[in-house]
Structures are given as C-alpha cells and as structure tokens.
Amino acid sequence: MALNKRGSRRITVDGTAYRWRIRRKPSYSQDLCWTPLTYAVEVAADRPGKVLVVTTDQPHPGNWLGVELEPVRPADVVASIREARLQGWEPTHAGPPYLLERDQDGAFLRDHWP
C-alpha cells in the first residue's frame, strides 16, 4: 500500500525523508466524531515499504458537528515517526500497515498489527 503523492507533505526525520498525509474527506464515523483522526506516513522512496497509520486523540477537521481540534503539526508527525521506529516499525520493509495510537494526553498507547 502506498500513499497518494498528491496532497502529501514531505518531512525529514533523523536524515530520512518521509511523506505524510491526512485523508481530505473524513469517513462517515469520523464525520460524526465516532472515530478519531488518522494520518499515514511512509518513507519517501521509489519503493516505499510499510505504511505507518497514526490514530490521534482528536476529531477530523471536516467533522459534521463542528467540534474544534488542534491541528496536526509537523512536530507531532516527527514524534510519531520516532516512536514507531523505537517500537519496531521498519518503513523500508514490505508488509501490512503499522498502527500507532495516541491517548487523550498525547502519549503513545501501543503498537499492533491489523
């Protein structure tokens, strides 16, 4: 699985280039604030590997309820990438998406496979 290059942003973490993207259109459950905002990260290479999917603790910006949120900042993405790497995410190896969740305090909960 690879990210769509259109709409993705580049970021460099510890000398490695990555691309990250928030889905522009929220899912139905994100529209209703039943599920939180997620964003995806992958290494910016000719052959990207595992995608990192980060689940945040806030609603999608396009939610129907008008719930306010803090924007996902590049510093948040950097922290997520570093934490996932510490937990064993290998972005250049092929495989299923690597999931990482944050709690309401912004701490990382766990890593797991779908």
QUISUL-V211271 format. One record per run of one state. SS is the DSSP state (hx for helix, st for strand, lp for the rest). FROM is the first residue (numbers start at 0). LEN is the number of residues. Records with the same first field share a line. If there is no record, write none. Layout:
BEGIN
SS = FROM-LEN + FROM-LEN
END
This chain:
BEGIN
lp = 0-8 + 13-2 + 22-5 + 31-6 + 43-8 + 55-18 + 87-10 + 102-5 + 113-1
st = 8-5 + 15-7 + 37-6 + 51-4 + 97-5 + 107-6
hx = 27-4 + 73-14
END
